[in-house]
Amino acid sequence: MSEDIAYVEHPSDVLAHAVALGAQGRGFALITSVAIEGGAAREVGSLALVEEGGAMVGYLSNGCIDKDIQHHASEALQRGEKRLIRYGEGSQFLDLKLPCGGALEVLIDPAPDMAALAAADAALAARQPATLTFETPAPDERSLAFTYAPKMRLVLAGRGAVFRATAQVGKSAGFQIYLLSPDADDIAATAALCDQPPTHLTSPGQFVPISVLDEYSAFLTLFHDHDWEPELLRAALETRSPFIGSLGSQRTHGARLARLAALGVASDELDRLRGPIGLVPSLREAPLIALSAMAEVVAALPTGIRAA
């Protein structure tokens, strides 16, 4: 049996893999975190799967019990039996402790509803939330539903070291990356991080509709030459993005707001623009500026899983 575990984070990645396996006629067990007591490494509703060969995609703990979950999922596949397993306090597995304390219950389903998984995968790919319902086996017999948000998007317009570093941090954090830059070298250096080819900006006065921005997206301008910003910010403020922010000093941000107001941007829209971005002020190193900005983004975006 394969011992591999692919530590993917987002439910959409697990669902996409599940749908691909189903299209190939390959079996798998879907694993869902259905209850947590006390501390936990993952949210309730987190997903993983184990293939017939034993490989696991996704995870339910931070490595402390995933190998055991993988083992039980392989057994469930062989027997064709749905299982509900409890770890931690009240578990039958006294030798398996949860370092974070409390308890975790996982549902293992060797025959999940493929139509429901395909519908959820399609909804998330279309940037819509998706809800899945899970039925636990007897004698427990609970019906549980969780709603999953699409993967977060990060749209960056800029150039230079901070632009490149923020793209790298965003990619490492699991964001979909979309980039706009007037600099051909920056585009070449970051193209491999992108979910679609970067946009080459050719003029500071160019109005570029940013259609990829939605309520699960953030937009940042990362320029030191701020003439590139007004039209890009005006376009971003016409979208539903919950986070629109810009690099620079307080003085620069005041001038930025005045320029946008002169372009006809309404005051309530200007209130949406954050600046200077970053939780830690006055940083000078590009990687740290990127981390500071991304921490503010993560705090603002609607992420995670909720009970339906």
C-alpha positions as CSV (number, residue, x, y, z in Angstrom):
1,M,0.0,0.0,0.0
2,S,1.2,3.5,-0.8
3,E,2.2,5.6,2.2
4,D,1.9,8.9,0.3
5,I,0.0,11.8,1.8
6,A,-0.5,14.9,-0.3
7,Y,-1.1,17.8,2.1
8,V,-3.5,19.8,0.0
9,E,-5.5,22.4,1.9
10,H,-8.6,23.5,0.1
11,P,-11.7,21.4,-0.3
12,S,-11.8,22.3,-4.0
13,D,-8.5,20.5,-4.6
14,V,-9.8,17.3,-2.8
15,L,-13.1,17.4,-4.8
16,A,-11.3,18.0,-8.1
17,H,-9.2,14.9,-7.4
18,A,-12.3,12.9,-6.4
19,V,-14.1,13.8,-9.6
20,A,-11.0,12.9,-11.7
21,L,-10.8,9.5,-9.9
22,G,-14.5,8.9,-10.5
23,A,-14.1,9.7,-14.2
24,Q,-11.4,7.1,-14.4
25,G,-13.5,4.5,-12.7
26,R,-11.1,4.4,-9.7
27,G,-12.5,3.9,-6.2
28,F,-11.7,6.0,-3.2
29,A,-12.9,6.7,0.3
30,L,-14.0,10.2,1.1
31,I,-13.0,11.4,4.6
32,T,-14.7,14.3,6.4
33,S,-14.1,15.9,9.8
34,V,-17.6,15.9,11.3
35,A,-17.0,17.0,14.9
36,I,-14.3,18.6,17.0
37,E,-14.0,19.1,20.7
38,G,-11.3,21.4,22.1
39,G,-8.3,22.3,19.9
40,A,-7.9,21.0,16.3
41,A,-5.6,21.4,13.4
42,R,-8.4,21.6,10.8
43,E,-11.9,22.9,10.6
44,V,-15.0,20.8,11.0
45,G,-16.0,19.9,7.4
46,S,-12.4,19.5,6.2
47,L,-12.1,16.9,3.4
48,A,-9.5,14.3,2.4
49,L,-9.6,11.0,0.4
50,V,-7.8,7.8,0.2
51,E,-7.4,6.0,-3.1
52,E,-7.6,2.3,-3.7
53,G,-3.8,2.1,-3.8
54,G,-3.6,3.8,-0.4
55,A,-2.4,7.3,-1.4
56,M,-4.1,10.1,0.6
57,V,-5.0,13.5,-0.7
58,G,-5.8,16.1,2.0
59,Y,-5.4,15.7,5.8
60,L,-7.4,15.9,8.9
61,S,-4.7,16.5,11.6
62,N,-1.3,18.0,11.5
63,G,0.3,14.6,11.0
64,C,-0.4,13.1,14.4
65,I,-3.2,10.7,13.3
66,D,-3.4,11.0,9.5
67,K,-1.5,7.7,9.0
68,D,-4.1,6.0,11.1
69,I,-7.0,7.6,9.2
70,Q,-5.3,6.5,6.0
71,H,-5.2,2.9,7.3
72,H,-8.8,2.9,8.4
73,A,-9.9,4.4,5.0
74,S,-8.1,1.6,3.1
75,E,-9.9,-1.0,5.3
76,A,-13.2,0.7,4.7
77,L,-12.6,0.6,0.9
78,Q,-11.8,-3.1,1.1
79,R,-14.9,-3.9,3.1
80,G,-17.2,-1.4,1.5
81,E,-18.3,-0.2,4.9
82,K,-18.9,3.4,6.0
83,R,-17.2,4.2,9.3
84,L,-17.3,6.9,12.0
85,I,-14.1,7.0,14.0
86,R,-13.4,9.1,17.1
87,Y,-9.9,10.1,18.2
88,G,-8.9,11.7,21.5
89,E,-11.1,11.9,24.5
90,G,-13.6,9.0,24.5
91,S,-11.9,7.1,21.7
92,Q,-11.4,3.4,21.7
93,F,-7.9,4.0,20.4
94,L,-6.3,4.8,23.7
95,D,-2.7,4.7,22.2
96,L,-3.5,7.6,19.8
97,K,-3.5,10.9,21.5
98,L,-4.3,14.3,20.1
99,P,-1.5,16.7,21.2
100,C,-4.0,19.7,20.9
101,G,-6.4,17.9,23.4
102,G,-10.1,17.4,22.9
103,A,-11.5,15.0,20.3
104,L,-12.0,14.6,16.6
105,E,-14.6,12.5,14.7
106,V,-14.1,11.6,11.1
107,L,-16.5,10.0,8.7
108,I,-15.1,7.6,6.2
109,D,-17.3,6.8,3.2
110,P,-16.0,4.3,0.6
111,A,-19.0,5.0,-1.7
112,P,-19.6,8.7,-1.7
113,D,-22.4,10.3,-3.8
114,M,-20.4,11.1,-7.0
115,A,-23.1,13.3,-8.5
116,A,-23.1,15.5,-5.4
117,L,-19.3,15.7,-5.4
118,A,-19.3,16.6,-9.1
119,A,-21.9,19.3,-8.5
120,A,-19.9,20.8,-5.7
121,D,-16.7,20.7,-7.8
122,A,-18.5,22.5,-10.6
123,A,-19.9,25.2,-8.2
124,L,-16.5,25.9,-6.7
125,A,-14.9,26.1,-10.2
126,A,-17.6,28.6,-11.1
127,R,-16.7,30.7,-8.0
128,Q,-19.8,29.8,-6.2
129,P,-20.1,28.3,-2.7
130,A,-21.0,24.6,-2.6
131,T,-22.8,22.6,0.1
132,L,-22.3,18.9,0.7
133,T,-24.5,16.7,3.0
134,F,-23.1,13.7,4.9
135,E,-24.9,10.8,6.6
136,T,-23.2,9.1,9.5
137,P,-23.7,5.3,9.9
138,A,-25.8,3.5,12.5
139,P,-26.1,3.7,15.5
140,D,-25.1,7.4,15.3
141,E,-27.2,8.3,12.2
142,R,-26.7,12.0,11.9
143,S,-27.2,14.2,8.9
144,L,-24.6,16.9,8.6
145,A,-24.1,19.6,5.9
146,F,-21.2,21.9,5.3
147,T,-20.8,24.9,2.9
148,Y,-17.4,25.5,1.2
149,A,-16.2,28.8,-0.2
150,P,-14.3,29.0,-3.4
151,K,-10.5,29.2,-3.3
152,M,-9.2,32.7,-2.5
153,R,-7.8,34.9,-5.4
154,L,-5.0,37.4,-5.2
155,V,-4.8,40.0,-8.0
156,L,-1.6,42.1,-7.9
157,A,-0.7,45.1,-10.0
158,G,2.9,46.3,-9.6
159,R,6.5,45.9,-10.4
160,G,9.8,45.2,-8.5
161,A,10.8,43.2,-5.5
162,V,7.7,43.6,-3.4
163,F,5.5,42.6,-6.4
164,R,7.5,39.4,-6.9
165,A,7.6,38.6,-3.2
166,T,3.9,39.1,-2.7
167,A,3.1,36.8,-5.6
168,Q,5.3,34.1,-4.1
169,V,3.8,34.4,-0.6
170,G,0.3,34.4,-2.0
171,K,1.0,31.3,-4.1
172,S,2.5,29.5,-1.1
173,A,-0.6,30.4,1.0
174,G,-2.8,28.7,-1.6
175,F,-4.3,31.7,-3.4
176,Q,-5.0,31.7,-7.1
177,I,-2.6,34.3,-8.5
178,Y,-3.4,36.9,-11.2
179,L,-0.8,39.5,-12.1
180,L,-0.6,42.8,-14.0
181,S,2.6,44.6,-14.6
182,P,4.3,47.1,-17.0
183,D,7.6,45.3,-16.5
184,A,8.5,42.5,-18.9
185,D,11.1,41.1,-16.6
186,D,8.7,40.9,-13.6
187,I,6.1,39.2,-15.8
188,A,8.7,36.6,-16.9
189,A,9.9,36.1,-13.3
190,T,6.4,35.5,-11.9
191,A,4.5,33.9,-14.8
192,A,4.9,30.4,-13.4
193,L,3.0,31.4,-10.3
194,C,-0.1,32.6,-12.3
195,D,-3.4,30.8,-12.9
196,Q,-3.6,32.6,-16.3
197,P,-1.1,34.5,-18.3
198,P,-0.1,37.9,-16.7
199,T,-1.5,41.1,-18.2
200,H,1.2,43.5,-19.6
201,L,0.3,47.0,-18.8
202,T,1.3,49.5,-21.5
203,S,0.1,52.9,-20.3
204,P,-0.6,54.5,-16.8
205,G,-3.8,55.9,-18.2
206,Q,-5.0,52.5,-19.5
207,F,-8.4,51.4,-18.0
208,V,-8.2,47.6,-17.5
209,P,-11.4,45.9,-16.4
210,I,-10.4,43.3,-13.7
211,S,-13.1,40.7,-14.3
212,V,-11.5,38.1,-12.1
213,L,-12.2,40.1,-8.9
214,D,-15.1,38.8,-6.9
215,E,-16.2,38.5,-3.3
216,Y,-13.5,35.9,-2.7
217,S,-10.7,38.0,-4.1
218,A,-8.2,40.7,-3.0
219,F,-6.6,43.4,-5.2
220,L,-3.3,45.1,-4.3
221,T,-1.3,47.8,-6.1
222,L,2.4,47.4,-5.4
223,F,4.0,50.4,-7.2
224,H,6.5,53.0,-6.2
225,D,5.7,55.0,-9.3
226,H,2.1,55.6,-8.3
227,D,1.0,57.0,-11.7
228,W,0.0,53.5,-12.6
229,E,-2.5,53.2,-9.8
230,P,-5.6,55.4,-10.4
231,E,-7.2,53.7,-13.4
232,L,-6.4,50.2,-11.9
233,L,-7.9,51.2,-8.6
234,R,-11.0,52.7,-10.2
235,A,-11.5,49.4,-12.1
236,A,-11.1,47.4,-8.9
237,L,-13.5,49.6,-7.0
238,E,-16.2,48.7,-9.5
239,T,-16.0,45.0,-8.4
240,R,-17.2,43.1,-5.4
241,S,-13.8,42.5,-4.0
242,P,-13.8,42.8,-0.2
243,F,-10.1,43.9,0.0
244,I,-8.6,46.6,-2.2
245,G,-5.3,48.1,-1.0
246,S,-2.2,49.9,-2.0
247,L,1.4,50.2,-1.0
248,G,2.9,53.5,0.2
249,S,3.1,56.1,3.0
250,Q,0.2,57.9,4.7
251,R,1.0,60.9,2.6
252,T,1.0,58.9,-0.6
253,H,-2.3,57.4,0.3
254,G,-3.9,60.8,0.9
255,A,-2.7,62.0,-2.5
256,R,-4.1,58.7,-4.0
257,L,-7.5,59.3,-2.5
258,A,-7.6,62.9,-3.8
259,R,-6.7,61.8,-7.3
260,L,-9.4,59.1,-7.4
261,A,-11.9,61.6,-6.1
262,A,-10.9,63.9,-9.0
263,L,-11.6,61.0,-11.4
264,G,-15.2,60.8,-10.0
265,V,-14.9,57.9,-7.6
266,A,-17.5,58.4,-4.9
267,S,-16.6,58.8,-1.3
268,D,-18.2,55.6,-0.1
269,E,-16.1,53.7,-2.7
270,L,-13.0,55.5,-1.5
271,D,-13.7,54.3,2.0
272,R,-13.2,50.7,0.7
273,L,-9.6,51.5,-0.3
274,R,-7.0,50.4,2.3
275,G,-3.7,52.0,2.6
276,P,-0.9,51.9,3.4
277,I,-1.4,48.1,3.4
278,G,0.4,45.8,5.9
279,L,-0.1,45.0,9.6
280,V,3.5,46.0,10.4
281,P,4.5,49.6,9.5
282,S,7.8,50.9,8.1
283,L,9.2,47.6,6.9
284,R,12.1,47.8,4.3
285,E,12.6,44.1,3.2
286,A,10.4,42.9,0.3
287,P,9.6,39.5,1.8
288,L,8.5,41.0,5.1
289,I,6.4,43.6,3.4
290,A,4.7,40.8,1.5
291,L,4.0,38.8,4.6
292,S,2.7,41.9,6.4
293,A,0.3,42.7,3.5
294,M,-0.9,39.1,3.1
295,A,-1.7,38.8,6.8
296,E,-4.0,41.8,6.4
297,V,-5.6,40.2,3.3
298,V,-6.2,36.9,5.0
299,A,-7.9,38.6,8.0
300,A,-10.3,40.4,5.6
301,L,-11.4,37.7,3.1
302,P,-14.3,35.3,3.7
303,T,-12.6,32.0,4.0
304,G,-13.2,28.6,5.6
305,I,-16.1,26.2,6.0
306,R,-19.4,26.7,7.8
307,A,-22.2,24.4,8.9
308,A,-25.1,24.7,6.4
